[in-house]
Amino acid sequence: MSSPSLTGPEPATSLLKDRVRTLFKHLPAALAGEEEAIHQMRVAGRRLRVALPLLARKPEAKRVRRCLRRLRNLIRTAGASRDLDVSLALYEERLRQGAQPAPAEATTLLRSLRAARRRSHARMAQALLDLDLAALRRDLRRVVSRRGEGLFTVFVRIREARDRQGALLLSGLHELGDRYEPEALHRLRFRARRLRYLAEVAPALKDQPSDAPALLKELQEALGGIHDAHVLAGWLARQAAAAERAGRAERAAAARAQQAALQDLSRGQHRALLERDPASLVSRALELMGLARSAA
């Protein structure tokens, strides 16, 4: 007889329940517009979206696919104001550090950014309320009630997903090389994040810590820093263009100066990432995940 530790569904069921519970724990505060709850709900939704097809007994079933689709919509809707949230935090930090235009123009730009964020939050909150979250909860409850898959099958799925996702990330890094292309780098960030959440599943099932998720988080955050500075530079460019059209030369000059500084910051973060050899970082993470053959 096979060992229950290798074939039983209990660890997969328990982890699946935990992922679902964490998602809905943050939902009430997220619907109320609390920024940290929105962030935590999105993280929980991504983790569940990665884990669900690995842990569910019938990952190709209609109900599981419907859950994945609804989770994707929830994550995207809750992330509608993410760039403005991060841009505001980054701009405020730069003002605290003294990297600012003339005080009057700094205040005006900060006020404009805060107003844009408020409008985006209001639209996002309304869009969240329009989602059929009760249907998502019912479907997830049914999936969990059927219990998770046996661990042997789960680990086979993890290995296959690891090989596939690792190959895509390494290939993307290789194709991009040392070029500074913010949008392409941002897409690689998505892949690094997905591989990170995948790397969390096996250690959670085995109750054995691994350094792989931390390595991938390091890459994800480095790529995120490049993107965040680039996005704020884009917002400042639009503010400068609007000020130029309105004949506000001083405001336009202040926004252009900050735009240039943010572009330099983004490029500097990219150079720092290249010095850390991101492909080697990914390869180390894949080795820690137990990759048996090259993912390149």
N, C-alpha and C positions, 0 to 999 in steps of 0.2 A: 504494500500500500504506500502511496506517495505521502510525503510529510505534509501535514496541514500548513506548516509555515511556508511551503512552496506553492501549494495549490489552493488553499482556502481563500474565500472572498473577504474575510473579516478585515484585514488591513486596508484593502482597497475601499471597502464600504465605509470604514471609519474615516479615511482621508477624504473621500467624496463628501460625506456628511459635513466634515469640518470646513471644506472649501465652500459649500453651499451656505452653511451657517454664517461664515465670516462675511460673505457677500451681503446677506440680508441684515446682518447686524448694523451695517453702516447706512442702510437705505433710508431710514426715517430722517436722520440728520442731513443726509445728502439731499433729499427732497426739500428740506428746509433751507437749502442753500449754503450749508456750512462747508467752507473750502476744504478743510482737512478730511471731512467725511466723504466728500466727493472724490478726493484723491484716493482715499483708502478703498472706496467702493470700486473705483476703476482698477486698482491693483488687484483686489479680490476677484473681480470679474475676469481679468486676464489670466490669473492663476487657475481659476475654475475652467476657463475656456481651453487652456492647455491640458489640464488634468482630465477633463470629462471624457474625451475619446480614448484616453489611456486606461481609465479605470472602469468605465461603464461596461456592462455585460454585452450589450449589442451596440457598438459605437456607430454602425451604419444605419441603425433604425431611424424611422421618421421622427420619433420624439426627441432623440438625442440631436439629430441634425437641426430640428426646430429650436432646441435649447441653445445650440451654438449660434444660430442666426440671431436669436433674440439677445443673447449675451453680447454679440458683436454690436448690435444696435444700441444697447445700453451703454457700452463702453464708449462708443463714438459720440453718443449724445452727451454723456457726462463729461467728455473731453472737449466739448465745443469751445470752452473758454480757457482751456489749459494754457495756450500760448500767451494770452493776455495776463493770466495769473503770474506766469513765470516772468514775463516781460516787466510787469509792475514790480515784482520783488527784486529783479536784477537792477532796474532803474533806481529804485529807492536805495539799494545797497551802494550803487555808484555815487549817488548824492551824498550819502553818509560818509563815503570815503573822500569826498571833495572833488570827484570827477564830474564837474557840472558847468553849465553855461552861466550867464549872468543870473543873479537870484530871481529877478522877475520872470525871465524866460524859463528858468528851471521850474518855477511854480506853475506857469502856464502849461508846460509840457506834462508835468506830473498830473495836473488837474485833468487834462485831456485823456491821459492814459487811464486814470481812475474811472472817468466817465465811460470810456469805451468798455472797460472791464465790467462795470455795473450793468450796462446794456446787454453785454454778452451773457452775464450770469442770469439776467431776467429771461432772456430767450431760452437759455439752456434749461432753467427750472421748469418753464412751461412745456418744453419738449419732453422732459423726463416724465411729467405728469400725463403726457399723451401716450406713453408706452404702455403696453398691456403687461404690466409687471405681475399681475395675478396669474396670468396664463403661464408666464415663465416659472413662477413658484410652483404651480400645479404640475407642470411637466418635470421639473427637477425633483419634486417629491416622488413622482411615479418612477423616475429613473433610479433614485436612491432605494426605493422600496423593493426593487428587483435585485438589490445587492450588487456589489462590485464584482469584477472579474477575478479569477484566480491569479495569484502572484506570478506564476510561471508565464502565463499569457501576457500579463501586464509588463513584465520585464522584457519580453520579446518586442512588444510595441514600443517601449521606451528606447530600446536599442535601435530599432528601425527609424524612429523619429530623430534620435540623436545623430545617426549617420546622415540622414537626409538634411536636417537643419544645420548640422556642422559643415557639411559640404557646401550648402548654399552660402553660409556666412564666410567661409574661407575663400570661396570662389569670388564673392563680391568684393572682399578686401583685396584679393589679387588683381581683379580687373580694374579696380579704382587706383591701385598703386599709391603714389604720393600726391595725387591730384586733389586740390581743394574744390570739391563740388558739394556744397551744403545739402542739396536735396538727396543726392546719392548717399551721402554720409548718414542722413536722417533715415533712409530706408535700411541701411545697415544697422542702425540703432534698433529698429523694430525687430530685426532678426536676432540681434544679441539679446534683447529682452525676452523674446520667445524661447531662445535656447536656455537662458537663465532660469525661467520658470519650469522648463522641462528638467533642468538639472536638479531642481528642488524635489522632484517627485520620488525618485528612488530612495534618497536618504530619509525622506519622511516615512516611506513604507518600511524601511529597514530599521528606523530609529538610529541611524548612524550618520553623524555629521560629515559633510564634504566641503572642501574649499572651492569646488567648481562654481557654485552660484556666486560667491563673492568675487571671483575673477571676472565673471561675465557681467556682474553689476558694475565693476570698475570700468569695463569697456563701455557699457551702456551709459554710464554717467559722463564719461569723457566725450562720447559722441553727443550726448544731450547738451553739454556745455557749449559745444561748437554750434549746435542748432539754435540754442536759446539766444546767444549773442547775435547770430545772423538774423533771427526773427525780429529782435528789438531794433537792429539796424534798419531793417525794412520798414518797420513802423515809423521810425524817425525820418526815414527818407520820404515817406508819404506826408508826414507832418511838415517837413521842409517844403515840399512841393505845394502843399495847400497854403502855407504862409507866403510863398513867393507869388502865388496867384492873387493873394489878398493884399500884396504890397507891404507885408510885414518883414522887412529885410533883416532886422535884428533877430527876430524869432527864427527865420529861415536859416540864418547863419549859425545860430546856436544849435539847431537841430542837425544841420549838416556836420558840424564839428563833432557832435555826439555820434552821429551815424558813422563817421570815419573811425572814431575811437572804438566803436563796437565791432566794426569790420576787422580792425586790427586785432581786437581781442579774440574774435572767432578764428582768424587765421593763426594767431599765436597758440591757441588751444589745439588747433589741428597739428601744428608742428610738434607740440608736446606729445600728442598722441602717437605720432609717427616715431618719435624717439623711444617710446615704450614698446614698439613692435607689436601692434595689435594682433597680427596673425599668430605670433608665438604665444600670446596670451590666450587666444582661442584654442590653440593646439594643446596647451597645458590643461585648460579646462576640460577638453574632450578626453584627454588621457585620464584625468581624475574621475570622469564619468565612466571610465572603463572601455573606451573605444578600442576595439580589437584590430582595426585596420585603418589605413589613412582615409580621412574624410575629404581630402583634396581632389 
